[in-house]
Amino acid sequence: MHKPSLKPFHLALTGRQVLLLLAVLLAEVLLLALALAKIVDHAWWQSLFLGVVEGLTEFLPISSTGHLLITAKLIRFEHGMGGTFEIFIQLGAILAIIAFYARDLLAQIKAVRHEAAIQRFWLNILIAFSPAAVLGLTLHSWIKKVLFDSPPIIAFSLIGGGLIFLLVEYLPQKPLTAQELTAISPKQALGIGIAQTFALIPGVSRSGASIIGGMLAGLDRPTATAFSFYLAIPTLGAATVVDLLKSLDQLVIGDFGFLFIGTLVSGLIAWLSIGWLLRYVSTNNFVAFGVYRLCAGVLILLLGFGKFL
């Protein structure tokens, strides 16, 4: 099994340019959020806007959930359904991932019966998925009631993750032991899965935690990135299904319209951006993202002190 090709389109950006783009993105999100809070009362437009935020941030190591929760507070979105909206619209990103890897997934389905390498790969995905699945299911209600409703936790998670990104990038690199998806060992998969559990805290970033976990376990960056996004399929899929089932008795008919709009828009934006975003993340270091996370975390703290959140 080969890694999905990340070469057809190359985006040659320096770390400074990416940091500038991230800063512009953050500024636009904040300005639009504040504007919507004052001039737009219609929740449909807010749902659409949050779908855009999800689609743009899901594949970057900056925490899409953290950005969604903070943006929802800024625009005074009243149909979050206790965090269900922010979790469910990740379905759009899942569909974008499946579309992006469709050729590889179809080939694996055809070959899985007789190719041991593919069987080992999906066993490793299951191993990596298990820690977050067990912990997320156990702490589901507490995570939504406590962590999702705390901007300071999101801010400090962004800051802490940013510091870890910078530390990992500037430390001597661990010897590489896996440069192909089929070379990943169960022990490495478990390490990635344990790292991913930290992303149950909004602000940490599932992709960031699992990619960094993979690199610390001995994977090269492209392999860690590819494994992380394959891992997103069961992780985000299970989170979406479980949360919806647990929240069904609290939803009204009108809520499903907001969920549909948010999911549709997030899927479209994610599908349009996934190719170059994954190529950049898999071939460049996380220094720019680390700096961005520090700035975003500090800004959220300031917004909190200013009573905007």
FIKOL-482270 format. One record per residue (C-alpha): x negated, y, z. Coordinates in nm, 2 decimals. Each point is the difference from the previous one (the first is absolute). Layout:
<atoms>
@x X | y Y | z Z
...
</atoms>
This chain:
<atoms>
@x 0.00 | y 0.00 | z 0.00
@x -0.14 | y 0.34 | z -0.09
@x 0.05 | y 0.33 | z 0.16
@x 0.24 | y 0.23 | z -0.19
@x -0.19 | y 0.21 | z -0.25
@x -0.07 | y 0.35 | z 0.14
@x -0.21 | y 0.12 | z -0.29
@x 0.23 | y 0.11 | z -0.29
@x 0.04 | y 0.35 | z 0.14
@x -0.28 | y 0.17 | z 0.19
@x 0.06 | y 0.31 | z 0.21
@x -0.33 | y 0.17 | z 0.06
@x 0.06 | y 0.22 | z 0.31
@x -0.25 | y 0.10 | z 0.26
@x 0.08 | y -0.03 | z 0.37
@x 0.04 | y 0.37 | z 0.02
@x 0.25 | y 0.01 | z -0.29
@x 0.20 | y -0.28 | z 0.16
@x 0.00 | y 0.18 | z 0.33
@x 0.12 | y 0.32 | z -0.18
@x 0.28 | y -0.20 | z -0.17
@x 0.11 | y -0.15 | z 0.34
@x 0.00 | y 0.34 | z 0.16
@x 0.22 | y 0.14 | z -0.29
@x 0.23 | y -0.30 | z 0.04
@x 0.03 | y 0.06 | z 0.38
@x 0.06 | y 0.37 | z -0.06
@x 0.27 | y -0.06 | z -0.26
@x 0.17 | y -0.26 | z 0.23
@x 0.00 | y 0.24 | z 0.29
@x 0.12 | y 0.30 | z -0.20
@x 0.28 | y -0.20 | z -0.18
@x 0.10 | y -0.15 | z 0.33
@x 0.03 | y 0.33 | z 0.17
@x 0.19 | y 0.15 | z -0.30
@x 0.24 | y -0.29 | z -0.01
@x 0.06 | y 0.03 | z 0.37
@x 0.12 | y 0.35 | z -0.05
@x 0.18 | y 0.01 | z -0.34
@x 0.11 | y -0.36 | z -0.06
@x 0.26 | y -0.16 | z 0.22
@x 0.09 | y -0.28 | z -0.24
@x -0.15 | y -0.32 | z 0.13
@x -0.02 | y -0.15 | z -0.35
@x -0.28 | y 0.24 | z -0.10
@x -0.18 | y -0.07 | z 0.32
@x 0.02 | y -0.38 | z -0.07
@x -0.14 | y 0.06 | z -0.35
@x -0.28 | y 0.22 | z 0.14
@x -0.09 | y -0.27 | z 0.26
@x -0.01 | y -0.26 | z -0.28
@x -0.26 | y 0.21 | z -0.17
@x -0.21 | y 0.02 | z 0.31
@x 0.02 | y -0.38 | z 0.05
@x -0.09 | y -0.07 | z -0.36
@x -0.30 | y 0.23 | z 0.01
@x -0.14 | y -0.11 | z 0.34
@x 0.07 | y -0.37 | z 0.01
@x -0.32 | y -0.10 | z -0.19
@x -0.23 | y 0.25 | z 0.17
@x -0.16 | y -0.08 | z 0.34
@x 0.17 | y 0.30 | z 0.17
@x 0.31 | y -0.17 | z 0.14
@x 0.32 | y 0.03 | z -0.21
@x 0.21 | y -0.07 | z 0.31
@x -0.16 | y 0.28 | z 0.20
@x 0.04 | y 0.24 | z -0.29
@x 0.37 | y -0.10 | z -0.04
@x 0.08 | y 0.04 | z 0.37
@x -0.16 | y 0.34 | z 0.03
@x 0.15 | y 0.12 | z -0.33
@x 0.35 | y -0.12 | z 0.11
@x -0.04 | y 0.20 | z 0.32
@x -0.11 | y 0.31 | z -0.19
@x 0.30 | y 0.00 | z -0.23
@x 0.23 | y -0.10 | z 0.28
@x 0.11 | y -0.31 | z -0.18
@x 0.29 | y -0.14 | z 0.19
@x 0.05 | y -0.33 | z -0.18
@x -0.32 | y -0.18 | z 0.11
@x 0.21 | y -0.27 | z 0.17
@x -0.24 | y -0.03 | z 0.29
@x -0.30 | y -0.07 | z -0.23
@x 0.18 | y -0.24 | z -0.23
@x -0.01 | y 0.25 | z -0.29
@x -0.37 | y 0.04 | z 0.02
@x -0.06 | y -0.38 | z 0.02
@x 0.26 | y -0.10 | z -0.27
@x -0.12 | y 0.24 | z -0.28
@x -0.33 | y -0.18 | z 0.01
@x 0.19 | y -0.26 | z -0.21
@x -0.06 | y 0.23 | z -0.30
@x -0.38 | y -0.03 | z 0.05
@x 0.03 | y -0.38 | z 0.04
@x 0.17 | y -0.02 | z -0.34
@x -0.28 | y 0.22 | z -0.15
@x -0.26 | y -0.23 | z 0.14
@x 0.18 | y -0.30 | z -0.15
@x 0.02 | y 0.17 | z -0.34
@x -0.37 | y 0.10 | z 0.02
@x -0.11 | y -0.36 | z 0.07
@x 0.27 | y -0.17 | z -0.20
@x -0.23 | y -0.16 | z -0.25
@x -0.22 | y -0.15 | z 0.27
@x 0.30 | y -0.11 | z 0.21
@x 0.16 | y -0.18 | z -0.29
@x -0.33 | y -0.17 | z -0.09
@x -0.04 | y -0.11 | z 0.37
@x 0.35 | y -0.13 | z 0.01
@x -0.07 | y -0.22 | z -0.30
@x -0.33 | y -0.12 | z 0.13
@x 0.06 | y -0.03 | z 0.38
@x 0.09 | y -0.37 | z -0.01
@x -0.33 | y -0.11 | z -0.14
@x -0.25 | y 0.27 | z 0.09
@x -0.14 | y -0.03 | z 0.35
@x -0.16 | y 0.35 | z -0.02
@x 0.35 | y 0.16 | z -0.04
@x 0.14 | y -0.21 | z 0.28
@x -0.28 | y 0.11 | z 0.23
@x 0.05 | y 0.37 | z -0.10
@x 0.37 | y -0.01 | z 0.09
@x -0.07 | y -0.19 | z 0.32
@x -0.24 | y 0.28 | z 0.09
@x 0.28 | y 0.26 | z -0.08
@x 0.23 | y -0.20 | z 0.24
@x -0.28 | y 0.00 | z 0.27
@x -0.05 | y 0.37 | z -0.04
@x 0.37 | y 0.07 | z 0.01
@x 0.07 | y -0.19 | z 0.32
@x -0.14 | y 0.23 | z 0.27
@x 0.20 | y 0.30 | z -0.11
@x 0.30 | y -0.21 | z -0.06
@x 0.00 | y -0.15 | z 0.35
@x -0.09 | y 0.33 | z 0.18
@x 0.23 | y 0.21 | z -0.22
@x 0.30 | y -0.23 | z 0.07
@x -0.07 | y -0.01 | z 0.37
@x -0.05 | y 0.38 | z 0.04
@x 0.24 | y 0.11 | z -0.27
@x 0.25 | y 0.20 | z 0.22
@x -0.28 | y 0.16 | z 0.21
@x -0.19 | y 0.11 | z -0.31
@x 0.30 | y 0.17 | z -0.15
@x 0.12 | y 0.16 | z 0.32
@x -0.33 | y 0.11 | z 0.15
@x -0.27 | y 0.02 | z -0.27
@x 0.21 | y 0.12 | z -0.29
@x 0.14 | y 0.29 | z 0.21
@x -0.34 | y 0.14 | z 0.11
@x -0.18 | y 0.25 | z -0.22
@x -0.30 | y 0.01 | z 0.24
@x -0.05 | y -0.38 | z -0.04
@x 0.01 | y 0.04 | z -0.38
@x -0.24 | y 0.29 | z 0.03
@x -0.25 | y -0.18 | z 0.22
@x 0.03 | y -0.31 | z -0.22
@x -0.09 | y 0.20 | z -0.30
@x -0.30 | y 0.16 | z 0.18
@x -0.12 | y -0.33 | z 0.14
@x 0.03 | y -0.17 | z -0.33
@x -0.19 | y 0.29 | z -0.17
@x -0.29 | y -0.04 | z 0.25
@x -0.01 | y -0.37 | z -0.06
@x -0.01 | y 0.05 | z -0.38
@x -0.29 | y 0.24 | z 0.03
@x -0.18 | y -0.23 | z 0.25
@x 0.04 | y -0.31 | z -0.23
@x -0.11 | y 0.19 | z -0.31
@x -0.32 | y 0.13 | z 0.17
@x -0.10 | y -0.32 | z 0.18
@x -0.23 | y -0.25 | z -0.18
@x 0.22 | y -0.22 | z -0.22
@x 0.07 | y -0.36 | z 0.12
@x -0.15 | y -0.27 | z -0.23
@x 0.26 | y -0.09 | z -0.27
@x 0.13 | y -0.36 | z 0.02
@x 0.31 | y 0.03 | z -0.22
@x 0.01 | y 0.18 | z -0.33
@x 0.29 | y -0.19 | z -0.15
@x 0.35 | y -0.06 | z 0.15
@x -0.06 | y -0.37 | z -0.01
@x -0.32 | y 0.03 | z 0.20
@x 0.18 | y 0.14 | z 0.31
@x -0.01 | y -0.24 | z 0.29
@x 0.29 | y -0.07 | z 0.25
@x -0.21 | y 0.17 | z 0.27
@x -0.04 | y 0.31 | z -0.21
@x 0.37 | y 0.00 | z -0.08
@x 0.09 | y -0.02 | z 0.37
@x -0.23 | y 0.29 | z 0.07
@x 0.18 | y 0.21 | z -0.26
@x 0.33 | y -0.11 | z 0.15
@x -0.11 | y 0.11 | z 0.34
@x -0.11 | y 0.34 | z -0.14
@x 0.33 | y 0.04 | z -0.17
@x 0.19 | y -0.03 | z 0.33
@x -0.13 | y 0.34 | z 0.10
@x 0.21 | y 0.14 | z -0.29
@x 0.31 | y -0.07 | z 0.20
@x -0.09 | y 0.33 | z 0.16
@x 0.12 | y 0.28 | z -0.23
@x -0.29 | y 0.21 | z -0.12
@x -0.25 | y -0.29 | z -0.02
@x 0.07 | y -0.11 | z -0.36
@x 0.05 | y -0.36 | z -0.10
@x -0.21 | y 0.02 | z -0.31
@x -0.28 | y 0.19 | z 0.18
@x -0.01 | y -0.25 | z 0.29
@x 0.00 | y -0.31 | z -0.22
@x -0.26 | y 0.13 | z -0.24
@x -0.23 | y 0.12 | z 0.28
@x 0.06 | y -0.34 | z 0.17
@x -0.09 | y -0.18 | z -0.32
@x -0.32 | y 0.20 | z -0.04
@x -0.11 | y -0.06 | z 0.36
@x 0.07 | y -0.37 | z -0.06
@x -0.24 | y -0.01 | z -0.30
@x 0.22 | y 0.07 | z -0.30
@x -0.11 | y 0.25 | z -0.26
@x 0.22 | y 0.30 | z -0.05
@x 0.19 | y -0.11 | z -0.32
@x 0.07 | y -0.34 | z 0.15
@x 0.12 | y 0.15 | z 0.33
@x 0.22 | y 0.24 | z -0.19
@x 0.15 | y -0.27 | z -0.22
@x 0.06 | y -0.23 | z 0.30
@x 0.16 | y 0.28 | z 0.20
@x 0.25 | y 0.07 | z -0.27
@x 0.09 | y -0.36 | z -0.06
@x 0.05 | y -0.01 | z 0.38
@x 0.24 | y 0.29 | z -0.02
@x 0.25 | y -0.21 | z -0.19
@x 0.10 | y -0.23 | z 0.30
@x -0.08 | y 0.26 | z 0.26
@x 0.21 | y 0.28 | z -0.13
@x 0.26 | y -0.24 | z -0.13
@x 0.05 | y -0.17 | z 0.33
@x 0.00 | y 0.34 | z 0.18
@x 0.28 | y 0.13 | z -0.23
@x 0.22 | y -0.31 | z 0.03
@x -0.04 | y -0.04 | z 0.38
@x 0.07 | y 0.36 | z 0.07
@x 0.30 | y 0.02 | z -0.22
@x 0.15 | y -0.32 | z 0.16
@x -0.06 | y 0.14 | z 0.35
@x 0.15 | y 0.33 | z -0.09
@x 0.30 | y -0.10 | z -0.21
@x 0.25 | y 0.05 | z 0.29
@x -0.12 | y 0.36 | z 0.04
@x 0.04 | y 0.10 | z -0.37
@x 0.30 | y 0.15 | z -0.17
@x 0.09 | y -0.03 | z -0.37
@x -0.15 | y 0.34 | z -0.08
@x -0.34 | y -0.10 | z 0.14
@x -0.05 | y -0.25 | z -0.29
@x 0.01 | y 0.28 | z -0.25
@x -0.29 | y 0.18 | z 0.17
@x -0.19 | y -0.33 | z 0.02
@x 0.06 | y -0.06 | z -0.37
@x -0.11 | y 0.35 | z -0.11
@x -0.32 | y -0.01 | z 0.22
@x -0.09 | y -0.34 | z -0.12
@x 0.06 | y 0.07 | z -0.36
@x -0.21 | y 0.32 | z 0.00
@x -0.28 | y -0.15 | z 0.21
@x -0.01 | y -0.30 | z -0.24
@x -0.02 | y 0.23 | z -0.31
@x -0.27 | y 0.22 | z 0.15
@x -0.20 | y -0.30 | z 0.12
@x 0.03 | y -0.17 | z -0.33
@x -0.13 | y 0.31 | z -0.18
@x -0.29 | y 0.05 | z 0.24
@x -0.11 | y -0.34 | z 0.11
@x -0.25 | y -0.07 | z -0.27
@x -0.23 | y 0.29 | z 0.04
@x 0.05 | y 0.02 | z 0.38
@x -0.11 | y -0.37 | z 0.04
@x -0.29 | y 0.06 | z -0.23
@x -0.12 | y 0.29 | z 0.20
@x 0.05 | y -0.16 | z 0.34
@x -0.19 | y -0.32 | z -0.12
@x -0.30 | y 0.18 | z -0.14
@x -0.06 | y 0.30 | z 0.23
@x -0.08 | y 0.04 | z 0.37
@x 0.25 | y 0.12 | z 0.26
@x -0.19 | y 0.31 | z 0.11
@x 0.25 | y 0.24 | z -0.17
@x 0.29 | y -0.19 | z 0.15
@x -0.17 | y 0.01 | z 0.34
@x -0.03 | y 0.38 | z -0.02
@x 0.35 | y 0.03 | z -0.12
@x 0.13 | y -0.21 | z 0.28
@x -0.18 | y 0.22 | z 0.26
@x 0.15 | y 0.32 | z -0.15
@x 0.35 | y -0.15 | z -0.03
@x -0.01 | y -0.12 | z 0.36
@x -0.11 | y 0.33 | z 0.14
@x 0.26 | y 0.18 | z -0.22
@x 0.28 | y -0.23 | z 0.14
@x -0.11 | y 0.08 | z 0.36
@x 0.01 | y 0.37 | z -0.09
@x 0.35 | y -0.04 | z -0.15
@x 0.11 | y -0.17 | z 0.32
@x -0.14 | y 0.28 | z 0.22
@x 0.18 | y 0.25 | z -0.23
@x 0.33 | y -0.19 | z 0.05
@x 0.04 | y -0.08 | z -0.37
@x 0.03 | y -0.37 | z 0.09
</atoms>
